[in-house]
Amino acid sequence: MNALDVISIGALLVLGVILLVLLMQALKLSEIWQILLGCQKAARWASIWETENKELRSALRAEKEHVEQLRRKLELSQPV
């Protein structure tokens, strides 16, 4: 085995290591991508829930105001 063979085998080993590292990075990137997709879905649902909560709070305020109006009307209509 001459020097060129040793260099070639060394270069192949280095390329193999680089390929292995790239494969590991691709797997990690895939995991990160799945996490990001999950976060995107969670953010979308959080936005939907926030909108629903605002609507419900608004409806609750309106109902409370309506109850207060009815109480005032009841107080006015009762004889003293």
N, C-alpha and C positions, 0 to 999 in steps of 0.2 A: 504494500500500500504506500503510495507516494504522497507528497504534500498536497497535491491537488485533490486527491481522494479525501483526505482528512478535512480539507477546507470545504469540499462539497458536502460531506456528511455533516459537518458543523453547521453549514448554511441551511441544510434541510432540517436539522434539529431546531435551529432558531426559527425557521419558518413554521415548523410544527407548533412550537411554543406560542408564536404570534397568533397562529390560527386558533389554538386552544383559548388564548386570552380573548380573542375577538368573539369566539363562540360564547364564552362565559359572559362577556359584556352584552352580547345580543340577548341572552336569556334574562339578564338583569334588566335590560331595557324593556323587554317584553313584560316583565313583572311590573315595572314602573308604569308602563303604558296602561296596563289593566287597572292599577291603582288610580291613575288619573281619570280613566273612564268612570270608575266607581265614584270618585269625588265629583265628577261632572254631573252624574245622575243624582247624587246626594244634594248637590247645590241646586239643581233644577227642582227637586222635590221640596227643598227648604224654601225656595222662592214661592212655589205654589202654596205651601202651608202658611207662609208669611202673608200672602195675599188673602187667603181664606181667613186667617186670624184677624186681619184688618177689617174685612167685610163683616165678620161675626161681631167684633167689638163695636163697629158702627151700628149694626142691627141691634145690639144690646143697649147701646146708648139711646137709640130711637125708642126702643121698648120702654126703657126707664122713664124717658120723657113722656111717653104716652101714659104710663101708669101714674106719673105725677099729675098730668092733666086730668085724668079720671078722678084722682083723689081730690083735686081742687074742686072739680065739678060736684063731687059727692058732698064735700064740705059746704059748698054754696047752696046745694039743694036741700040740705037737712035743716029743719026748723031749729031755731036757737032756743 
